[in-house]
């Protein structure tokens, strides 16, 4: 009988739980342009089968950079924090009790009553059972007390099983799971956004450091030339063809250039320390050898604005938070409806252990509790309005994130086009300055021009060569920014994996394989 009642109750409950209050989530509308305004130079990249899809930095064909980038996912402590936060959010999804809670227990009690609890020689009653199940008559032995009462010793054996189930009639628990699931996916996207940001920052620092090495190489080459010029000037001074001021000017030029070369060490050390931090290593335990920049323009695949919504992890995180906020509205609305909790229990109880598993020892109970809030002073209304306002804020944040992403891509595209044009003009300026410097040195040797004229022309050449290397470094760094603005190799399809299927992140392991759009 009990089994039939329970089965009928469960069937009714399954029908009731088909209801789910609140609106189903739909991604907010967003105006997407047909193309990028600044994509004048952008060409469709040729297939690069030798480049790993999840290692975007390999487009720069730099083996040392490849080694450094791998360390970011393994040892970066900021990524370790985000990875732990993602695991927290994922565990929160499983914390919602959508299904019944079952518990079982066994108990043994033995007690004796006092013979002095009654007056007038009456007989004391048996002590109540310590278990929550219904008690069956228990045997005992009576002994007379000095006051005429009787002492009773009772023994009780019991096995029990209980169930508690809050029925999700209005979908409150399912909406809660939906919110937690979306929040966990947002946390995962945050992890990937931070990973991409750290990788991009390391690449930028790396190229800036190598650009400094190129500038130092130019300064060292220039120092060698200035030393030769100083030697020529001293020879001319000793022969009477030049004055003492010419020698001092040449020495000043040489020492100033040496000071500039030394000063680059400050910036280089700072960038080296920043790279070490991104890799999760002490600054004192990391160093990069002197390596001038070998400039190359990477081939970055073309794309359309709509793909940006799939590739950018920060956009995916913002969109998932909109979904979570939408589910929270359903949770708030469900508070207006009654809640139903079932609490059946069953067990065995006997005063003799040999009879514990017999049919007369069976005890059971059925319980159900229906609760409805009658008056709360506007609390539910306030909570619902708070949830709706949170949703509106999440939508606005999502749209702003998308607009910011479009701006970053346009900025990177326009900057790249302008820098490429600037580099072409600067290369011509370097050629002209180098030719002018060679002519001026010959004229100085012949006594046609003075030392000050030579110094001015040589400094112009030095300045143009340094500027050319600075532009090259900026182009490489901006290429990194363009890849980051496009979302790198990340793809929103990773969010569509089930929690059990999604790769587990760890700061001590290499990142999971990622897909590209």
N, C-alpha and C positions, 0 to 999 in steps of 0.2 A: 504493500500500500504506500509506504513511504517513498519507494523508488518511483512509483507511478506519479505521485504528486510532484516529486522533484523534476521528473522529465517534462511534465506538462508546464511547470513553472519556467523551466529553461526555454522551452519552445516559445512561450508567450514573450519572454524577455528578449529573445532574438528578434522577434517581430517588432517589438517596441524600440529596440536600439537601431532600427533602420533610419530613424529621423536624425537630422543633423542641422541645427540652427546656424544662422550666419551665411553670408554669401561665399560661394566658391571663388577661389582666387583666379584673377585674370591679370596678366602683366600690364602695367599702366602703358597707355599710348605715349609715343614719343615721336616727334617730327625728325625724320632721318633724311639728311641731304642725299642727293643722288651721287655726288662725288666730292672729292676734296678740292677746294679752291686752289691750293698751292701745289698741286701735284703735276706741275708742268714738266719737271725733269724726270719724273718717276717712270721707270720702264719695268715691264714684266721680267722678273728674274728667270734665268735659265734654270732647269732642274739641277739640283746639287745632291746627288745620291750619296756623296761621301760625307755629308753633314748630318749629324744625328738630329732628329727632329726636335728633341727636347733640349738640345744644347745649342741655343741660338748664337752663342758667342763664337762658335766654330766658323761662322761666315767670315771672320777676320783672319782665319788661317794663321793663328798664333798659338804655338804649342804651349808656351809658358802661360798664356792667359787661360788656356783650357785646363791646365793643372790647378791654377788658382781658383777658378770658378767652381770646380768640384768640391773644394774645401768649404765653400760657403754653406752648402746644404748639410755638410757633415758636422761642422763644428760651430757654426754661428749660434750664439746663445739667445739672441732675439728670436730666431726661428724656433729654438727649443721651447721658448715660452709660448709662442703661438701654437706650436704643435700640441703642447700640453693643454692649452685652452680649447683646442679643437676636440681632443679626447674627452675633456670635461663636458663639452656641449653634446657630443655623441652619446656619452653615458646618460645624460639627462633625458634623452629620448626614451631610454629603456626604464627610467625610473617611474614612469606613469603606469599606474596599476589599472590596465584596461580589462584584465581577466580576474577571475576569482582568486582569493587568497585562501589556501588550504593549510590547515595545521593539524597535527596529531600529537597525542600525549599519553603517557601512562602514569598511574599514581598508586601509591600504597599508603594507607593510613591505619594507625592503631592508637586508640585512646581509651582512657578510663575516666568515668564521671565520678564526681564527689558524692559521697553518701550524705553530706551535710547540706546539700542544696535544697532539701525538702524539710518540711516540718510536720509533726504529727505522725511520723512513721510512714509517710507516703513514699511511693516509688518514683525515683527520678526518671526522666525521659532520656532517650538515647541522644547522644551528641550529634549535631548535624554533620552531614558529610562535607568534607573539604573540597570536593570536586564540584564543577558547575553542572554536571549531568544529574538527572533525576536519581534519587537514592532508592535502593531496594531495601527491604527489611534485612537487618544484619543480626547475626547471632551474637550472644555475649554471655558472660558468666556473672551472676549476681552474688554479692557478698554483703552480709549485714554489717552496718556500721554501729558504732557505739551509741549513736543517737536514734537508732531504729530505722534509718534509711538503708538503701541498697547501693552498692557500687557496681557499675557495669563496665565491662571492657569490650570495646567494639573493634572489629577489623573490617577493612574495606579495600577491595582491589578494583581498579577501573582502567579501561582503555577508552579513549575518546578521539573523535575526529570532528573538526568544525570547519565551516566555510564562511567567508564574508565576501560579498560581491556588491559593489555599488554599480548599479546598472547605468550604462551610458545612454539613457533614453534620448536625450536631446543633443548628443554629440559633444558634450563639454570635454570629455576626456580625449576624444578623437581630434577635436580642434586643438587641444593642448599638445597632443603628439605632433600634429601638423605644424604648430608654431615652433616647437622644439626642434623638429626635423629641419625646418627652414633656417632656424638660427644656427644649427650645426653646419648646414651647408654654407651659410654665410661665414662662419668661422673658418671652414676649410678654404673658402675663397680668400679670406683675409690672410691665411697662411701663405697661399700662393702669391698674393699681391706683395707681401713682405719679402718673399723669396726672390721674386722678379726685381723688386726695388733694390735689394742687397746685391744681387748679381749685376744689375746695371750700374750701381754706384761703384762697385769694384772695378768694372770695366772702364768706367770713366776715369777713376783715379789712376788706373794702370796706364791708360793712354796719355794722360796728363804728365805722369812721371816720365814716360818715355819721350814725350815732347821736350821735357826739361833736359833729358839726357842729350837730345839732339841739339838743343841750344848750347849746352855745355861743350859739345863737340865742336860746334861752330866757334864758340869763344876760344877754345883751346887752339883751333887752327888759326884763328885770328891773332892769338897771342904769339904763335910762332912767326907769323908775318910781321907783327909789330916789333918783335925782337930783331928781326932782320933789318927792318926800317931804322930802328935805334942804332944798330951797328953801322949802317950806312951813314946816318947822321953824325955819329961820332967820328967816323973817318973823314967826313967832309969838314967837321969842326977842326980836327987836327991838321988838315991841309989848308985851313983858312977859308974854305968855301962856304962855311956856315957859322952862325954865331952860337954863343952859349945858350941863348933862348931856344934855339931850334932843338938842341939836345934835351933841354928840360921839358919842352913840349912833347917830344917823343917819349921820354920817360913817363910823363904824366899819362899819356895815352895808353901806354903799356900797363901801368899799374892800375889804372881805372878799369881796364878790361879784365885784369886778373881778379880785381875785387868783385866784378859782376859775376865771374865764373864761380867764385867762392859763395856768393850770396845765393846762388841757385840751390846750394846744398840745404838751405833752410826749408824751402818749399818741397824739395825732394824727400827729405826726412819726414816731413809732415804727411805727405801722401803715402809713404811707405808704412808709417804707423797706422794710417787709416785703413790700408789694405789688410794689415795684420789683424786689426780689430774685426773687420768684416769676416775674416776667416776663423775668428775665435782663438787667436793665438796672441801671446804676449808680444808687445812691440820689440822687446829686447831679443826675442828668439826668431825674428824674421828679418830677412833682407833680400833685396833684389839686385842683381848685378847691373852694371852700367850697360844699357842697351838703347842706343838711339832708335828713334821711331822710323820704321819702314812704312811709309804712307801707302795706303791702298784704299780705294773706295769700295766698301762691301756691296754686294748685290742683295738688295732687300726686296723680297717679293711684294708685288703690287697687291692692292686690296681695295675694297669699297667700304663706305662708312657703316653699312649694316653689319658687316663682319666684326666691327669693333665691339658690338654688344655681346658677341660670343667669345671674343678673345681677351677682353680686359677682365681680370679677376676682381678689380675693385667695383666694376659695374655689376658683375655677378653677385658680389656680396651685398651691394645696395639693393638689388632686385630681390634677393632672398629675404632681406629684412622687411621689404614690403609684404612679401607673402606671410612672414611671421606675424606682422602687425595685423594683417587681414584675419588670420586665424584667431588672434587674441580678441577681436570683436565678437566672434562666435562664442568664445569662452565667456565673455562678459554677458552676452545676451542669454546664454543658458542659465545664468543665475536667476532669471525671472521664473523659471519653471521648477516644479517639484523634483526632488531626488528620491530614488527608491533604492534601498539596501536590503539584500537578502542575507540571512544568517542562519542557515540550517546546521544542525549538529546531530551526531549519533555516536553511540559508544556501547560498551559492555561494563557491567558493574555487578560485583558479587562480594559477599563476605567470606566465601570459600573459594580459594583459587582453583580448585578442581572443577567448579561449576561456572567459572568465568566465561567460558566459550559455549555455554548452552543458550538455547533460545530464550528462556525466561530472564537472562541477564541483559538482554537488549534494551537500551534506552535511546530515545531520540526526541528531537524537538524541531519545529519549523518556526522561523521568525522572519518578519519583514517589517521594515520601517519606512514610512513615507513622510517626508518633511517638506514644508513649503514656508518660505519667509512671508510673513504677513505685512510687517512694517519694518523698514530699516532707515527711515529718515532721509531717503534719497540716495543711499549709498550705492545701490546697484545702478541707478541712473548716472551717478558721477563716474563710476568705474567704466560704464559703457561709453560715456562721452570722452573719457580719458583714452580709451582704446581707439575710438574713432579719430581723435586728434593725433594720436601716435601714428595711425595709418597715414593720415594726410601729411604728416611730417616726413614719414619714410618715403612717400611718393615724391615729395619735393626734393628730398635728398638724392633719390635715384635719378631724377631728371637733371639735377644739377651736376651729378657725377658724370652723366652722359655728355652734357654740354662741355664740361671741363675736359673730358677725354677728347672730344672733337677739337677743342682749342689746342690741346697739347700736340695732337697730330699735325694740325695746320702750322703751329709754331715750328715744329721740328722740320716739316717740309720746306717752309719758307726760309728758315735759317740755313738749311742745307743748300738750297739753290743759291742764296746770296753768298754763302761762304765759298762755294765752288767758283762763282764768278770772281769773287775777291782773290781767290788763290791764283786763278789764271792771270789776273792783272798783276798780282804780287810776283809771280814767277818772271814776268817780263821785266818788272822793276829790278829784280835781283840780277838778271842778265845784264841790264843796262848799267847797274851800279858796279858790277864786277868788271865790266869793260872799262868804265870810267876810272875805276881804281887802278887798273893795270896801266892805263895811259898816264895817269897822274904820277904813278911811281917812276915811270920812265922819264917823264918831264922833270921830276924832282932830281933824279940822278943827273940829268943834263943841265940842271940849274935854271930851267925855264920857269918853274913855280917854286914858291917857298914851302917850308914845312907846314905852316898853318893850313895852306890850301890842300896839301896832301892829307893832313889829319882829318880835315872836314870831309873830304871825298871818301877816305877809308871808313870813317864812322858811319857815313851814309850807307855804304855797302854792308857793314856789320848790322846796322839797324834793320835793313831790308831782309837780310838773311834770317835774323831772329824772328822778324814778323812773319816770314813765310813758314817757319816751323811752328809758330804759335797758331797760325791759321790751320795748318795740317792737324795739329792736336785738337783744335776745336771741331774740325770736320769729323774726326774719328769719334770724339765724345758726343757730338750731335747725332751721329749714326746710331750710337747706343741709345740715346734718348728717343729716337724715332722707333727703334725696335721695342723699347719699353712702352711708348705711347700706343703702339699697335697691339700690345698685350703679350708680346713674345710668343712662345709656343703653346701657351696655356689655352685650354678650350673648355667652354661651359659644359660640354658633354660629360666631364668628370663629375659634375654635380648630379647627373642622372643615374649614377651607379647606386646600387643599394648599399646601405651602411656596411653590411657584411662583405660586400664585394670590393669596396673602395680600399685602395692600398693604405696601410697603416703608416703614418708618417713618424719619423723618429729623427732626432738630431744626431743620432749615432749611426745612421744608415743612409745610404744613398737614396735620393728621392725616387718616387715611383715614376714609371714611364708615363709621359704626358702626351696628349694628342694635339695635333695642330689642325686648325680649321681648314 
